[in-house]
Amino acid sequence: MGFDIPEDLALLTGGGPETWAGISAAHLAAYERYAPIEPHHEVLEIGCGVGRDAIPLAELLRPPGRYTGVDVVRESIEWCRRHVTPRYPHATFGHLDVHSPMYNPDGRLTATEVTLPAADGSVDRALLQSVFTHMFPDAVAHYLRELRRVLRPDGLVFASMFVLSEPNRSLAQSTGAPLQFPVDHGGGCFFQDPQNPEGAVGYTPEAVERLCAAAELVLDQPVHEGSWTGRTGVPDGQDIVILRPGVRRTRRTRRTRRTRRLPGWRRTPGPG
Ligand SMILES: C[S@@+](CC[C@H](N)C(=O)[O-])C[C@H]1O[C@@H](n2cnc3c(N)ncnc32)[C@H](O)[C@@H]1O
């Protein structure tokens, strides 16, 4: 598309020039499969890097459709502002100065202080490609709450993750996959490398559901399993999780849920 992507910034997103176009095409195909994007949509991408998906999405979207990308790497955001927005004014970029040992060691905020740059109930598609795979539970919980806030009632979150189900774990073990997630962080969160904890972070399905439920988000589709375990015949590398807004829990629905969970429960007869 005629952009000269800086190699050092591309490398920060997990691949150089030789894989750039292939990964971008695979991402766009995955959106089409699981959470199709329409030209009029408002799209928010978290961890947009140096525009791998921003550029083709800006090409696809037509105002009033628009794209907003955020990332913690200031240089990548500045590059996108200088090169992408002038050509596609409906694509804008914001820097989140979040501390990340890997990506932004001098960052001044914690991830739990982030406010996503979108109005309540405005976003049709929120995209996170290989971002929750570098984040721990408090940060993921906060981002999910923010995503719930900005999502339209019929909006979807597309997030790639490492979902550590028992079948995924045993498959990864039997195929000798490079990622086994041996280190237990607690709360259903595991990571790969004690020297670089944020390098690869995974979650059990129960942890994914718990974090989503706390943010009033639910799985829209069964998890789409990726090939990181050595699984063959699947199109995605990481597992793909598609979320939609769940029902807001009022006092009444909370009471109803508790009653439903315990079918044998009977009110203890009171005095008189
Ligand atoms: C593996 S890269 C993927 C980049 C991009 N999604 C892609 O596929 O080309 C992970 C990205 O997430 C960004 N990131 C890490 N922690 C973040 C956070 N707390 N908030 C937003 N972005 C974050 C990194 O700076 C990096 O650009």
Ligand as a Chemical Component Dictionary entry (heavy atoms), coordinates in Angstrom:
data_LIG
# 
_chem_comp.id                   LIG 
_chem_comp.type                 NON-POLYMER 
_chem_comp.pdbx_formal_charge   0 
_chem_comp.three_letter_code    LIG 
# 
loop_
_chem_comp_atom.comp_id 
_chem_comp_atom.atom_id 
_chem_comp_atom.alt_atom_id 
_chem_comp_atom.type_symbol 
_chem_comp_atom.charge 
_chem_comp_atom.model_Cartn_x 
_chem_comp_atom.model_Cartn_y 
_chem_comp_atom.model_Cartn_z 
_chem_comp_atom.pdbx_ordinal 
LIG C1  C1  C 0  2.905  -8.556 19.804 1  
LIG S1  S1  S 1  2.624  -6.843 19.533 2  
LIG C2  C2  C 0  1.269  -6.883 18.391 3  
LIG C3  C3  C 0  1.099  -5.588 17.649 4  
LIG C4  C4  C 0  -0.067 -5.529 16.674 5  
LIG N1  N1  N 0  -1.323 -5.849 17.321 6  
LIG C5  C5  C 0  0.199  -6.449 15.534 7  
LIG O1  O1  O 0  -0.345 -7.555 15.524 8  
LIG O2  O2  O -1 0.987  -6.063 14.671 9  
LIG C6  C6  C 0  1.835  -6.323 21.043 10 
LIG C7  C7  C 0  1.479  -4.852 21.016 11 
LIG O3  O3  O 0  0.730  -4.526 22.174 12 
LIG C8  C8  C 0  1.204  -3.291 22.683 13 
LIG N2  N2  N 0  0.884  -3.250 24.121 14 
LIG C9  C9  C 0  1.495  -3.912 25.123 15 
LIG N3  N3  N 0  0.908  -3.605 26.300 16 
LIG C10 C10 C 0  -0.087 -2.734 26.021 17 
LIG C11 C11 C 0  -1.056 -2.068 26.802 18 
LIG N4  N4  N 0  -1.123 -2.213 28.142 19 
LIG N5  N5  N 0  -1.934 -1.250 26.175 20 
LIG C12 C12 C 0  -1.915 -1.116 24.837 21 
LIG N6  N6  N 0  -1.011 -1.710 24.042 22 
LIG C13 C13 C 0  -0.113 -2.522 24.619 23 
LIG C14 C14 C 0  2.698  -3.337 22.381 24 
LIG O4  O4  O 0  3.286  -2.077 22.413 25 
LIG C15 C15 C 0  2.703  -3.962 20.997 26 
LIG O5  O5  O 0  2.582  -3.014 19.977 27 
# 
loop_
_chem_comp_bond.comp_id 
_chem_comp_bond.atom_id_1 
_chem_comp_bond.atom_id_2 
_chem_comp_bond.value_order 
_chem_comp_bond.pdbx_ordinal 
LIG C1  S1  SING 1  
LIG S1  C2  SING 2  
LIG S1  C6  SING 3  
LIG C2  C3  SING 4  
LIG C3  C4  SING 5  
LIG C4  N1  SING 6  
LIG C4  C5  SING 7  
LIG C5  O1  DOUB 8  
LIG C5  O2  SING 9  
LIG C6  C7  SING 10 
LIG C7  O3  SING 11 
LIG C7  C15 SING 12 
LIG O3  C8  SING 13 
LIG C8  N2  SING 14 
LIG C8  C14 SING 15 
LIG N2  C9  SING 16 
LIG N2  C13 SING 17 
LIG C9  N3  DOUB 18 
LIG N3  C10 SING 19 
LIG C10 C11 SING 20 
LIG C10 C13 DOUB 21 
LIG C11 N4  SING 22 
LIG C11 N5  DOUB 23 
LIG N5  C12 SING 24 
LIG C12 N6  DOUB 25 
LIG N6  C13 SING 26 
LIG C14 O4  SING 27 
LIG C14 C15 SING 28 
LIG C15 O5  SING 29 
# 
